[in-house]
Amino acid sequence: MPLNVTIASPSGDITRLQAFFYGEASASPFYPVGTPATIVVVNYQNVDSASLTADPLSAHIRFMVKQNGLYNVTVLKESFARDLAPDYILFYEEVAPNKETYSLLATSGGAVCTLGGVIFVVGLFRSRNARPRNRK
């Protein structure tokens, strides 16, 4: 089933996306609701690159805003089959608390991995002929 969404950015430009998802009816009396709908593929069209960045590789509808302001997200009713429309749709907002802290942690983690790799390589090629010392 397709899900058609339009995103209006603060500048007035419109981004369109179409997500295809499916859900199965439950065959078990213990789970009357069935499996939750799963998004299969998301196609972004006419992305307003000045206001947002879309993530086409994600299995979820995911985009990052570049401007402050009000974004209006509209789910088009016409895309749903009458009997198969979902009861509700949840939207989540992911907020990175401090972008600089994340960058610092990612960089320092890379440096530690590089240092560990160098120590490992030096240990591989080091001489293994250890001579026992005589103690007096």
C-alpha positions in Angstrom: 0.0 0.0 0.0 1.4 3.4 -0.9 1.6 6.3 1.6 1.9 9.7 -0.1 3.3 12.5 2.1 4.0 16.2 1.3 6.4 18.3 3.4 6.1 22.1 3.2 9.2 23.9 4.4 9.3 27.4 5.9 10.3 28.9 2.6 7.1 27.5 1.0 8.8 24.8 -1.1 7.2 21.3 -1.2 8.9 18.0 -0.9 7.0 14.9 -1.9 7.6 11.3 -0.9 5.9 8.0 -1.4 6.5 5.1 1.0 5.3 1.6 0.3 4.4 -0.5 3.3 2.6 -3.7 4.1 1.1 -5.4 7.1 -0.4 -8.8 7.5 -3.6 -9.7 9.2 -3.2 -11.9 12.2 -3.8 -15.6 11.8 -3.6 -16.2 15.6 -6.5 -15.5 18.0 -3.9 -14.3 20.6 -2.8 -11.4 18.3 -6.0 -10.0 16.9 -4.4 -6.8 15.6 -1.9 -8.5 13.2 1.6 -7.4 12.5 2.4 -3.7 12.5 2.9 -2.2 9.0 6.5 -2.2 7.8 7.9 0.3 5.3 9.5 -1.4 2.4 10.8 1.4 0.2 10.6 5.2 0.3 10.9 7.3 -2.9 11.7 11.0 -2.4 10.6 13.4 -5.2 11.3 17.1 -5.6 13.4 17.4 -2.4 13.8 21.0 -1.2 17.5 20.8 -0.7 17.7 24.4 0.8 15.5 23.4 3.7 16.0 19.7 4.3 18.2 16.7 3.5 16.5 13.3 2.8 18.1 10.0 3.6 17.2 7.7 0.7 19.2 4.8 2.0 17.2 4.4 5.2 14.3 2.0 5.4 12.3 4.6 7.3 11.1 8.0 6.3 14.0 10.1 7.5 15.1 13.6 6.7 17.1 16.4 8.4 16.0 20.0 8.5 18.4 22.7 7.7 16.3 25.8 8.5 14.5 26.8 11.7 10.8 27.3 11.2 7.5 25.5 10.8 7.4 22.4 8.7 4.0 21.1 7.7 3.7 17.4 7.0 0.6 16.2 5.2 -0.5 12.6 4.7 -2.8 12.3 1.7 -5.9 10.3 2.3 -6.4 9.6 -1.4 -3.5 7.1 -1.4 -5.2 4.7 1.0 -7.6 2.0 0.0 -10.8 2.6 1.9 -10.8 -0.6 3.9 -7.0 -0.7 4.5 -6.3 2.7 5.9 -4.4 2.6 9.2 -6.0 3.7 12.5 -3.1 6.0 13.3 0.4 7.1 12.0 3.2 8.0 14.4 5.8 10.7 13.7 9.0 10.8 15.7 11.5 13.6 16.0 15.1 12.7 16.5 17.1 15.5 18.1 20.9 15.4 18.5 21.6 17.1 21.8 25.0 18.4 20.9 26.5 17.9 17.5 30.0 18.9 18.6 30.1 16.3 21.3 29.2 13.6 18.8 31.9 14.8 16.4 34.5 14.8 19.2 33.6 11.3 20.3 33.6 9.9 16.8 37.0 11.5 16.1 38.6 10.3 19.3 37.2 6.8 18.8 38.8 6.7 15.4 42.2 7.9 16.8 42.1 5.2 19.5 41.3 2.5 16.9 44.2 3.7 14.7 46.6 3.7 17.7 45.5 0.1 18.6 46.0 -1.0 15.0 49.6 0.4 15.0 50.4 -1.3 18.2 49.0 -4.6 16.9 51.1 -4.4 13.7 54.3 -3.5 15.6 53.6 -6.5 17.9 53.3 -8.8 14.9 56.6 -7.9 13.4 58.6 -7.7 16.7 61.3 -10.2 17.3 60.2 -13.2 19.2 63.7 -14.3 20.2 63.5 -13.5 23.9 66.6 -14.3 25.8 66.2 -15.3 29.4 68.3 -13.3 31.8 70.4 -15.0 34.5 69.6 -13.7 37.9 72.3 -13.5 40.5 
